[in-house]
Amino acid sequence: MKDFAAIDFETANRERSSVCSVGVVIVRDGEIVDSFYSLIQPEPNYYNYFCQKVHGLCNADTDCAPVFPDVWKQIEPLIEGLPLVAHNSPFDEGCLKAVFRVYQMDYPDYVFYDTLCASRRLMRGLPNHQLQTVAQACGYSLENHHHALADAEACAWIAREIL
């Protein structure tokens, strides 16, 4: 796969619609050509302890952030015509569908590929298939795990290697 968009969401709570940040990395002809990151005001707008502990974001970070439809208007032209890739794509695709539903937006049936599933099939000797482990095995050092853009970059690297 040479042309795709790697995407990663972080959520504020257990609701899939509560996306609080997004990272997108655009790959064309096997090269990273663009990236996008934004904080997002989550819906519902509260943070639980577990999610906050994972990514370090809180209400103070997103209270003045744009809402999802405004952020998606910036992302949509970047990803037009590209398949989406995520590490554990059922989570990220579920977030995308949930937040589209909350804001009553028409979901365009994006095609998703999953680097987690592919790594389990192709890289059986790893101790686990977490993003940072698979990225390391593909020659990429993930420095800022659970920052949406850093995770999307790691996913893009993995996808270029194994998809």
C-alpha positions in Angstrom: 0.0 0.0 0.0 1.6 3.3 -1.1 -1.2 5.8 -0.7 -3.2 6.1 2.5 -4.0 8.2 5.6 -3.0 6.9 9.0 -5.3 8.1 11.7 -5.4 8.0 15.5 -8.0 9.3 18.0 -7.7 9.8 21.8 -10.9 9.8 23.8 -11.8 11.7 27.0 -13.9 8.9 28.5 -15.4 5.5 27.6 -17.8 7.0 25.1 -16.4 6.4 21.6 -17.8 9.8 20.6 -15.6 11.6 23.1 -12.7 12.2 20.8 -10.4 14.8 22.3 -7.6 14.7 19.8 -6.8 13.4 16.4 -3.7 12.8 14.4 -3.6 12.2 10.7 -0.6 11.3 8.5 -0.9 11.3 4.7 1.3 8.9 2.7 1.6 9.1 -1.0 3.8 6.9 -3.1 5.1 5.4 0.2 6.3 8.8 1.5 4.8 10.9 4.3 3.7 14.1 2.6 1.5 15.8 5.1 0.2 15.6 8.7 -2.5 17.1 10.8 -3.1 17.3 14.5 -5.9 19.0 16.5 -7.3 19.0 20.0 -11.1 18.5 19.9 -13.8 19.5 22.5 -15.1 16.0 23.4 -18.8 15.0 23.4 -19.7 14.2 26.0 -17.4 16.8 27.5 -15.8 15.2 30.6 -12.6 13.2 31.2 -12.4 10.0 33.2 -9.3 9.2 35.3 -8.2 6.3 33.1 -8.3 8.1 29.8 -6.6 11.2 31.3 -3.9 9.1 32.8 -3.2 7.4 29.4 -2.9 10.6 27.2 -2.5 13.4 29.8 -5.2 15.6 28.3 -7.9 17.3 30.5 -10.7 19.8 30.2 -8.2 22.7 30.5 -6.6 21.4 27.2 -9.9 21.2 25.2 -12.3 23.7 26.7 -11.4 26.2 23.9 -10.8 23.5 21.3 -13.0 23.3 18.2 -15.8 20.8 18.0 -15.5 17.7 15.8 -17.4 19.0 12.7 -15.0 22.0 12.5 -12.0 19.8 12.8 -13.3 17.2 10.3 -13.8 20.0 7.7 -10.0 20.4 7.7 -9.3 16.7 7.6 -11.8 15.7 4.9 -9.9 17.2 2.0 -6.6 15.7 3.1 -7.9 12.1 3.2 -10.2 12.3 0.2 -10.0 9.1 -1.9 -7.5 7.5 0.5 -8.1 4.4 2.6 -7.6 4.9 6.4 -5.1 2.9 8.4 -5.1 2.6 12.2 -3.5 0.4 14.8 -6.6 -1.4 16.2 -8.8 0.1 13.6 -12.1 -1.1 15.2 -11.4 1.4 17.9 -10.6 4.4 15.6 -13.3 3.5 13.1 -15.8 3.1 16.0 -14.8 6.6 17.3 -15.3 8.1 13.9 -18.7 6.5 13.4 -19.8 7.5 16.9 -18.8 11.1 16.6 -20.4 11.4 13.1 -23.6 10.0 14.7 -23.5 12.4 17.6 -23.2 15.4 15.3 -25.7 13.9 12.8 -23.2 14.0 10.0 -23.4 11.6 7.0 -20.8 8.9 7.3 -19.1 8.2 4.0 -18.1 4.6 4.6 -14.4 5.0 4.9 -12.3 1.9 4.1 -10.1 1.0 7.1 -7.1 -1.2 7.3 -5.7 -2.5 10.6 -2.0 -2.6 11.3 -2.6 -4.5 14.6 -4.4 -7.4 12.8 -1.7 -7.4 10.1 1.1 -7.4 12.6 -0.4 -10.3 14.5 -0.6 -12.3 11.2 2.9 -11.3 9.9 5.0 -10.7 13.0 4.3 -13.7 15.2 7.6 -13.6 17.1 6.9 -10.3 18.9 6.3 -10.4 22.7 3.1 -8.3 22.1 1.5 -6.4 19.2 1.1 -3.0 21.0 1.8 0.0 18.8 5.2 0.8 20.3 6.4 -2.8 20.0 5.4 -3.2 16.4 6.8 0.2 15.5 10.1 -0.7 17.1 10.2 -4.0 15.1 9.6 -2.0 11.9 12.5 0.4 12.8 10.5 3.3 14.2 11.0 4.6 17.7 7.7 5.9 19.1 8.8 8.7 21.5 5.4 10.2 22.6 3.0 7.3 22.8 -0.7 8.3 23.1 -0.2 11.6 21.5 -2.5 11.2 18.5 -0.1 12.6 15.9 2.8 10.5 17.2 0.7 7.4 17.2 -0.5 8.1 13.6 3.1 8.6 12.5 4.0 5.2 14.0 1.0 3.6 12.4 2.0 5.1 9.0 5.5 3.7 9.4 4.2 0.3 10.3 1.7 0.3 7.3 4.5 1.2 4.9 6.5 -1.8 6.1 3.8 -4.5 6.4 0.7 -3.6 4.4 
